[in-house]
Every structure is written in C-alpha cells, then in structure tokens.
Amino acid sequence: MENKFEIDVAGQLKHVQSEIAVAVRESSRMAGQVKLVAVSKTFPPEAIRLALNAGQRVFGENRVQEAAGKWSQLRTEYDNIELHLIGPLQTNKSAVAVELFDCIETLDRPKLAKVIAAELTKQQKSIELFVQVNTGAEPQKAGVLVDDLPSFLELCRGDLKLNVTGLMCIPPIGEVAQKHFSLLSDLAQQHNLSNLSMGMSADYEVAIKSGATHVRLGSAIFGRRQITPSGPD
Ligand SMILES: *Cc1c(COP(=O)(O)O)cnc(C)c1O
C-alpha cells in the first residue's frame, strides 16, 4: 500500500539517533543511556507506521483521547511498544491513561497521584511514573514547584507506593534551557531518581550533556506539526 505521509521519517530517525550517539559520546556517557521518545502527537497512523517499520518502539503522546484512538489499533500490529504520556492528565481520564500508557511523565499534583494509585490497584497494573517539575515556576505551566517536590515525592513514594522513577521538565520559552536541565538533574540526584526526561527537538543535545535519560523529539522526526487548538486533552 502506498504511504502518503511525505516526510522521510526513517531517514530523520536515523539522523537524530546518530546525533544522540554523538552527544552521548561527547559527554562521556555510555551508549544506550539515552532513550529516544518519538513524539507522535498530531501525526496520523501512517506517519507513525513509518517510524515503527524503522524499528522505533518508544512513543510519546500528549492527549489521552487522541492516543487511545491511534494506539489501540497500532498496538495490535506491532509488538513491544512503549507509550509515554507527556501532556497534562485530567483525573477523569486517569482510568484510560493507566490502561493505555506504560509511563506517565506528567504526575504533578496530589489529587492526580491518589487517583492514579487507586486506578493501578483496580487494574492490577504497574506503570512507570515521572514527576513533572515546573522549573521556571510559570503560572500557566503544569508541574510541581521545586519547593513542593520533597513533600510530593514523599506522598507518591511513601504513602501511595507509586513507582516514581524520574523527573520531567519543559523549560520556559526564551530562557537558557541548560539552566533548567541542570536544576532538574540536581533534583533527581537529591531524591535518588534515575530517570530524567528533558530535551526536545531544539535542545536535546544540551539536555543529554546535562544528563537526560529520555529525550522527547517530535518535529525532528515527523516534521512540522499543524497548529492545533490547545487546551487539556
Ligand atoms: C510536543 C512535545 C514535545 C516534542 O516537541 P518537538 O519540539 O516537536 O520535539 C516534547 N515534549 C512535550 C511535553 C511536548 O508536548
């Protein structure tokens, strides 16, 4: 069947993989320490299949509904898919999110943590969780404030026994990203968390040099996104 998606996804993937390898080498880290999360939000299944056919298995989506629509089918076609939620999660979508995702990178408030914990018990499932940190203390942005991180982690790991393994951030637009990456890396170290999801198409090399274990790349792989109306989910 002819594939209509016009971007050379396999070629772009190969390119970013080699750039990632260079950044890993230049920062004296070990090969294989950085996981590429291919951000497929807004892109159609035929584009995603190009990445899957090229061997990519880890993907990121930012909306539960959209992800459910695309991935329930794709999961029947391909094995070993690892799906990450990278957008804000509303509590009323937690059941679907827990069912669909292998990792939720955007755990960011006590109420959500409690609902996810209850849902995991109900579904008898275990998934990986990262806490999103609002490193720039931006009022419009999701994420736990740096000062609130210790008590939030205590709630998640202690009381709720959630499998929190990492931190995630999205640096403020127009600021030096590196400063935020270093801060996130310090916080992860302080709290004994091994995963750091940071770095997007524009700044993943800097993120890797600051210790990123997960980089989230959309446009560098799939090309430019159409502008879509924003808002949660
Ligand atoms: C869209 C998105 C990305 C990917 O952005 P690109 O600039 O296209 O690489 C990464 N992280 C999050 C949280 C996103 O919403």
The ligand as an SDF file (V2000), in Angstrom:
LIG
                    3D

 15 15  0  0  0  0  0  0  0  0999 V2000
    5.2900   18.3330   21.6840 C   0  0  0  0  0  0  0  0  0  0  0  0
    6.1580   17.9990   22.8190 C   0  0  0  0  0  0  0  0  0  0  0  0
    7.4750   17.5730   22.5970 C   0  0  0  0  0  0  0  0  0  0  0  0
    8.1220   17.4860   21.2280 C   0  0  0  0  0  0  0  0  0  0  0  0
    8.3950   18.7570   20.7390 O   0  0  0  0  0  0  0  0  0  0  0  0
    9.3330   18.9800   19.4350 P   0  0  0  0  0  0  0  0  0  0  0  0
    9.8050   20.3670   19.5860 O   0  0  0  0  0  0  0  0  0  0  0  0
    8.4510   18.7570   18.2640 O   0  0  0  0  0  0  0  0  0  0  0  0
   10.4190   17.9860   19.5150 O   0  0  0  0  0  0  0  0  0  0  0  0
    8.2330   17.2270   23.7110 C   0  0  0  0  0  0  0  0  0  0  0  0
    7.7250   17.2900   24.9570 N   0  0  0  0  0  0  0  0  0  0  0  0
    6.4700   17.6840   25.2020 C   0  0  0  0  0  0  0  0  0  0  0  0
    5.9840   17.7380   26.5970 C   0  0  0  0  0  0  0  0  0  0  0  0
    5.6450   18.0580   24.1480 C   0  0  0  0  0  0  0  0  0  0  0  0
    4.3840   18.4590   24.4040 O   0  0  0  0  0  0  0  0  0  0  0  0
  1  2  1  0
  2  3  1  0
  2 14  2  0
  3  4  1  0
  3 10  2  0
  4  5  1  0
  5  6  1  0
  6  7  2  0
  6  8  1  0
  6  9  1  0
 10 11  1  0
 11 12  2  0
 12 13  1  0
 12 14  1  0
 14 15  1  0
M  END
$$$$
